[in-house]
Amino acid sequence: MKLGTKFIHAGVEPDPTTGAIMTPIYQTSTYVQEAPAQHKGYEYARSQNPTRTALEAAFAAIENGKYGLAFSSGVAATDAVIKLLKPGDEVIAGSDMYGGTYRLFSKVFEKFGIKFHYINMQDANSIRQYVNGNTKLIWIETPTNPLMNITDIAAVSAIAREAKALLCVDNTFASPYLQNPLDLGADIVMHSVTKYLGGHSDVIQGCLMMNDKTLREQLYFLQKSCGAVPGPQDCFLVLRGIKTLHVRMQRHCENGKTIAHYLRNHSKVSRVYWCGFEDHPNYEIAKKQMRDFGGMMSFTLKDDSVNTAKKVLSSTKLFALAESLGGVESLINHPASMTHASIPREERLKNGLTDSLIRLSVGIEDVDDLIEDLNQAIG
Ligand SMILES: Cc1ncc(COP(=O)(O)O)c(C=O)c1O
């Protein structure tokens, strides 16, 4: 199946009881059994729910995986992956990644004896020096949030295989429309479904996709034992969101490209971070592993002061000042005080995430209106 057909039909069958073409919202907490342990495969809705089952099949299909698991948020999905580990195990993760992932690793899991190395992953080979007998997981985000750095997934997957460690890729920024990490050798793909998969800024959800049956069983055990499952209404909304992923992403990419070039040519803009520029340090890798470059970008102003940045952030009318990304509407964000505030300032600065950095999630509105809005805000 080609991409568009897959996004519309993936994993979804007409409802077996009525033939309803759209998977119904099974709003139930439990299922009646004919006799003890005699049931239709559904016992209790933390463990199984038919709306979630349909969505999990769709998740698997859109990432070319065998299995999908849905969680109540992106961080809940990440949490399940780290719970595969035990005290003494080590993780190699990117130094430039979503602040909430860093917070979960450093503030929640470090105290349970899991060691995290945060490193620059733009050159995959630099990972090797951190690999040792305790390395059990390599965690990458590409493109990174918010600096749009690119990591070579196939190269890291070869290193993970040699180290007998798992590779998990946070594919939130790219979405399965742009990039499929399982095809490049990753063991697990993670998404904040809240973003492009949901697509309409109305759901918090996360997911994991994988090919290995044992890994699926371990993660399913954690999903039901720890209980961070999404409700059926949210699953329904995401099933609907996925059906338009390709048309939305196509427009996100077109608008993203236009706005990235507009910003780059703006006299008051200093630097634009977008992985579709031919002079982006890892453009060749991005081109190799992505189908297009998406609508996420960050920029700094020539007047590199926090106050000027804050003025721009407060002056847009169409770009809403809000955390999150990947919805149909455009958002503007100040990573230092919003999405990445949980990363200590010195750490942020070391990675190039300055106090004046502005991040855009370019939506699918008419691009001329978006440019007019940025023009009046930047001045
Ligand atoms: C790249 C990335 N990963 C993970 C997450 C966490 O997902 P959620 O907010 O759905 O828990 C986010 C949220 O912004 C994100 O941007």
The ligand as a Gaussian input file, in Angstrom:
#p B3LYP/6-31G(d) Opt

LIG

0 1
 C        9.587000      15.283000      20.538000
 C        8.633000      15.035000      21.660000
 N        8.662000      13.855000      22.297000
 C        7.825000      13.585000      23.320000
 C        6.919000      14.515000      23.774000
 C        6.012000      14.180000      24.946000
 O        4.743000      13.899000      24.502000
 P        3.377000      14.219000      25.346000
 O        3.343000      15.701000      25.540000
 O        2.316000      13.687000      24.448000
 O        3.483000      13.484000      26.626000
 C        6.855000      15.758000      23.142000
 C        5.911000      16.789000      23.622000
 O        6.028000      17.947000      23.302000
 C        7.742000      16.027000      22.062000
 O        7.736000      17.202000      21.419000

